[in-house]
Amino acid sequence: MAFIEIARKRYSVRKYKDLDIEKEKILQILEAARIAPSAVNYQPWHFIVLTEKKLIEQIAEVYPAKWLAKAPVIIVACGDHSKSWKRKDGKDHCDIDLAIAIDHITLAAADLGIGSCWVCAFEAAKCHEILSLPEHLEPVALLPMGYPLEETPPAKNRKNIDEIVSWEGYSQN
Protein backbone atom coordinates (compact mmCIF):
# COMPACT_ATOMS: atom_id res chain seq x y z
CA MET A 1 0.00 0.00 0.00
CA ALA A 2 1.27 3.50 -0.79
CA PHE A 3 2.33 5.56 2.22
CA ILE A 4 -0.35 8.24 1.71
CA GLU A 5 -3.02 5.53 1.72
CA ILE A 6 -1.66 4.06 4.98
CA ALA A 7 -1.64 7.55 6.52
CA ARG A 8 -5.26 8.09 5.41
CA LYS A 9 -6.28 4.65 6.70
CA ARG A 10 -4.95 5.24 10.24
CA TYR A 11 -7.38 6.58 12.84
CA SER A 12 -7.86 6.28 16.61
CA VAL A 13 -9.53 2.94 17.32
CA ARG A 14 -11.21 2.48 20.70
CA LYS A 15 -13.30 -0.65 20.07
CA TYR A 16 -11.57 -3.93 19.35
CA LYS A 17 -12.57 -7.44 18.35
CA ASP A 18 -11.93 -10.06 21.01
CA LEU A 19 -8.98 -11.46 19.06
CA ASP A 20 -5.32 -11.71 19.95
CA ILE A 21 -2.79 -10.02 17.71
CA GLU A 22 -0.30 -12.50 16.31
CA LYS A 23 3.18 -12.15 17.84
CA GLU A 24 4.71 -11.92 14.35
CA LYS A 25 2.58 -8.84 13.66
CA ILE A 26 3.51 -7.26 16.99
CA LEU A 27 7.16 -7.80 16.10
CA GLN A 28 6.64 -6.20 12.67
CA ILE A 29 5.08 -3.18 14.37
CA LEU A 30 7.97 -2.95 16.85
CA GLU A 31 10.46 -3.20 13.99
CA ALA A 32 8.91 -0.03 12.52
CA ALA A 33 9.68 1.71 15.83
CA ARG A 34 13.19 0.26 15.96
CA ILE A 35 14.12 1.77 12.61
CA ALA A 36 12.58 5.18 13.35
CA PRO A 37 14.98 8.11 13.13
CA SER A 38 16.06 10.03 16.22
CA ALA A 39 18.27 13.01 16.92
CA VAL A 40 21.94 11.93 16.65
CA ASN A 41 20.57 8.36 16.38
CA TYR A 42 20.42 8.13 20.20
CA GLN A 43 17.14 6.17 20.13
CA PRO A 44 16.05 7.28 23.64
CA TRP A 45 13.13 4.90 23.92
CA HIS A 46 11.95 1.64 25.39
CA PHE A 47 8.67 -0.14 24.60
CA ILE A 48 6.88 -2.44 27.02
CA VAL A 49 4.42 -4.80 25.34
CA LEU A 50 1.49 -5.94 27.45
CA THR A 51 -0.58 -8.92 26.31
CA GLU A 52 -1.55 -10.52 29.62
CA LYS A 53 -5.13 -9.56 30.47
CA LYS A 54 -4.43 -9.09 34.18
CA LEU A 55 -1.62 -6.61 33.54
CA ILE A 56 -3.65 -4.80 30.85
CA GLU A 57 -6.46 -4.38 33.39
CA GLN A 58 -3.98 -2.95 35.93
CA ILE A 59 -2.58 -0.47 33.41
CA ALA A 60 -6.12 0.46 32.33
CA GLU A 61 -6.61 1.81 35.86
CA VAL A 62 -4.30 4.73 35.02
CA TYR A 63 -6.80 6.02 32.43
CA PRO A 64 -10.42 7.00 33.14
CA ALA A 65 -12.12 5.42 30.07
CA LYS A 66 -13.18 1.77 30.40
CA TRP A 67 -12.47 0.79 26.78
CA LEU A 68 -8.70 0.65 27.40
CA ALA A 69 -9.00 -2.60 29.38
CA LYS A 70 -10.54 -4.31 26.34
CA ALA A 71 -7.48 -3.82 24.12
CA PRO A 72 -5.73 -7.13 23.36
CA VAL A 73 -2.34 -5.37 23.40
CA ILE A 74 -1.04 -2.21 25.01
CA ILE A 75 2.40 -0.90 24.19
CA VAL A 76 3.75 1.47 26.82
CA ALA A 77 6.08 3.89 25.05
CA CYS A 78 8.76 5.16 27.41
CA GLY A 79 11.30 7.91 26.94
CA ASP A 80 14.77 7.96 28.41
CA HIS A 81 15.76 11.58 28.98
CA SER A 82 19.20 10.47 30.20
CA LYS A 83 19.98 9.19 26.69
CA SER A 84 18.32 11.83 24.52
CA TRP A 85 20.03 14.53 22.53
CA LYS A 86 19.78 18.06 23.90
CA ARG A 87 20.11 21.13 21.70
CA LYS A 88 22.57 23.86 22.77
CA ASP A 89 19.72 25.88 24.27
CA GLY A 90 18.71 22.86 26.41
CA LYS A 91 15.76 21.66 24.27
CA ASP A 92 15.40 17.93 25.04
CA HIS A 93 14.45 15.92 21.95
CA CYS A 94 13.38 12.77 23.82
CA ASP A 95 9.64 13.36 23.38
CA ILE A 96 10.13 14.34 19.73
CA ASP A 97 12.15 11.21 18.99
CA LEU A 98 9.64 9.04 20.81
CA ALA A 99 6.75 10.66 18.92
CA ILE A 100 8.40 9.73 15.63
CA ALA A 101 8.75 6.11 16.77
CA ILE A 102 5.15 6.04 18.01
CA ASP A 103 3.94 7.36 14.67
CA HIS A 104 5.87 4.57 12.95
CA ILE A 105 4.11 2.10 15.29
CA THR A 106 0.61 3.41 14.57
CA LEU A 107 1.18 3.50 10.80
CA ALA A 108 2.72 0.02 10.73
CA ALA A 109 -0.26 -1.27 12.70
CA ALA A 110 -2.70 0.36 10.27
CA ASP A 111 -0.85 -1.23 7.36
CA LEU A 112 -1.43 -4.64 8.99
CA GLY A 113 -5.14 -3.96 9.61
CA ILE A 114 -4.60 -3.37 13.32
CA GLY A 115 -6.20 -0.39 15.01
CA SER A 116 -4.43 1.75 17.57
CA CYS A 117 -4.97 4.82 19.69
CA TRP A 118 -2.41 7.24 21.08
CA VAL A 119 -3.25 7.81 24.77
CA CYS A 120 -1.40 10.52 26.69
CA ALA A 121 -3.98 11.56 29.32
CA PHE A 122 -3.06 8.96 31.93
CA GLU A 123 -1.48 8.84 35.37
CA ALA A 124 2.18 8.43 34.40
CA ALA A 125 3.42 8.03 37.99
CA LYS A 126 0.96 5.19 38.67
CA CYS A 127 1.92 3.53 35.36
CA HIS A 128 5.59 3.85 36.32
CA GLU A 129 4.86 2.15 39.64
CA ILE A 130 2.72 -0.69 38.21
CA LEU A 131 5.43 -1.59 35.70
CA SER A 132 8.28 -1.12 38.23
CA LEU A 133 10.09 1.06 35.73
CA PRO A 134 13.58 2.28 36.53
CA GLU A 135 13.91 5.94 37.49
CA HIS A 136 15.33 6.99 34.11
CA LEU A 137 12.32 5.77 32.09
CA GLU A 138 9.23 7.95 31.70
CA PRO A 139 6.00 6.41 30.40
CA VAL A 140 4.97 8.94 27.74
CA ALA A 141 2.14 7.23 25.87
CA LEU A 142 -0.06 4.16 26.01
CA LEU A 143 -0.75 2.53 22.65
CA PRO A 144 -3.70 0.16 22.88
CA MET A 145 -4.08 -2.04 19.79
CA GLY A 146 -6.38 -4.59 18.33
CA TYR A 147 -8.37 -5.55 15.28
CA PRO A 148 -11.03 -2.83 14.88
CA LEU A 149 -14.54 -3.88 15.87
CA GLU A 150 -16.04 -1.50 13.32
CA GLU A 151 -14.78 -1.50 9.76
CA THR A 152 -15.85 2.04 8.94
CA PRO A 153 -13.52 4.71 10.30
CA PRO A 154 -15.02 7.98 11.50
CA ALA A 155 -14.92 10.87 9.04
CA LYS A 156 -11.78 12.96 9.39
CA ASN A 157 -12.35 16.69 9.32
CA ARG A 158 -8.98 17.99 8.17
CA LYS A 159 -7.96 21.59 7.49
CA ASN A 160 -7.22 22.65 3.92
CA ILE A 161 -3.54 22.73 2.98
CA ASP A 162 -3.55 26.52 2.63
CA GLU A 163 -4.63 26.82 6.27
CA ILE A 164 -1.56 25.00 7.57
CA VAL A 165 1.21 25.88 5.11
CA SER A 166 3.04 29.14 4.34
CA TRP A 167 5.70 29.53 1.67
CA GLU A 168 8.92 31.53 2.04
CA GLY A 169 8.02 32.78 5.53
CA TYR A 170 4.97 32.90 7.75
CA SER A 171 1.75 34.40 6.49
CA GLN A 172 -1.70 34.33 7.99
CA ASN A 173 -4.21 32.80 5.65
N, C-alpha and C positions, 0 to 999 in steps of 0.2 A: 504494500500500500504506500502511496506517496505521502511524504511527511505532512503536507498541508491537510490531507484527508485524515491522517491520524490526529492531528491537532484539532480538527473540527469535530472528530468523533468523541474526543475526551470531554467528559463532564463529571460533576460531583455526584457520585452514586451513594445513596443512603439506604437502599433496600436491596438485599442480596438473596439469591437462591440458597437453599440449605444444601450446598455442595462444597466439598473441599476443593481447594486449588491444588493442582498437581505440583509436586515439589520441583519438577523440571521447569515449570512455568515461573515459579517463584524465583528460581535460580536465574532464569533468563531476565527477569525484571531486575534482580539485584546486579546482574552484569551490566545493565544499562546505567545503574548508579556508579558502579565501579569505574567505568570508563568516562564518566562525566569530567569536564574540565574544572580546574580550581586554580585560584591565584597561586603562582609559583609551583603549581602541581603538589601542594602540600596535602591535599585530600583530608581536610580536618573533620572527618565524619566517622560515624559508626552506626550501623543499623541493627536493631534487635527485632527479629522476626518472631511473632507470637502466633502459634497455631493451636495451642492447648486451650480448650474452652474455659477451664477454670481461671487461667491466667488472663485470658481475654476479658472475662467478666470482672476480674480485679482491676485491670487497667481501665475498663469502661466506667468505673466509679470516679475517675478523675475528670469526667466530662458529663454535663447534665442531661444530654439527650440519650434516651434508652436504645436507639437503633444501633449504637456503636457496639454493644454487646453481641449483636447478631452477625457481625462480620466474621467470616471464616478465618481471616488473617488480619493481623494488625502489624504494620512495620512501624517501630518507634525510631524516628530519625533523630540522631543525637549529633550535636556539634561539639568539637573539642577546641575551645578557644586557646588552649596552650599550644596547639599545633598550627593555628591559622596564621596566614600572612596579615601583617598590619602595615598600612600605608604610612608614609612619613608623618602625616598629621594625626596618626593614632587610629584611623578608621580600621576596624577589625572586619575582615572579609569572611569570617566563619559562616555567618548566616547567609551571605550571598552565595558562597560556594555550596553550602548545604541545599539552598533553594534550587540551584542548578541541578544537583543530583536528584532531588525530590521530583523536579519536573521530568527528568529522564525516567524516573520510576513510573510516574503517572501516565506518561505517554507510551512507555513500553507495555504497561498493563493494558491500556486501551487497544494497542495493536494486537494483543492476544485475546481480546474480548472480555477482559477483566475490568470491572469498575473499581474506582477508587475515589477517595475524598481526602482533601487536605485539611486536617483539623489542627488548629493552633490555640483555640480557646479552651484550654484544659489546665488542670492544676499540675504544673510542671514539678513542683517540689514533692507532691504525693506520688507522681509517676516515678520520679527519681528514687524515692524510698521503696516503692513496691518492687522495682527492678534491681534494687541494691546496686545502683550505678556508682562508679567511682566518682570522686569529687570533680575531676576534670571534664566529665561528660555532662552536657546539658540536653535534656530532651526538648527538642524544638518543635516537632510536629508528630502527630499520630496519623498514620496512613492506613485506614481500614480498607480492605479489598475483598472482592468477591464477584461472582458472576451476577450481573444485574438482574433483579427480579422483573423489572419492566424493560421491554426492548426499545421503547420510544423515549429518547432523551428529551428533557424539557427544552423549550425554545430558548435560544441564546439571544439576548438583546445586546448587541455589540455597537459601540460607537462607530461612526463613519471614520475612514482613514484620515480625512482632513481635520477631524476634531482632535486627533492624537499625534499628528506629525507636523513639524515645521521644517522648512528647508533653509539652509544657510543662516541659521540663527532663529531665536524664538520669535514667534508671532502669535498673537491671539486670533483665533478664528471665529 
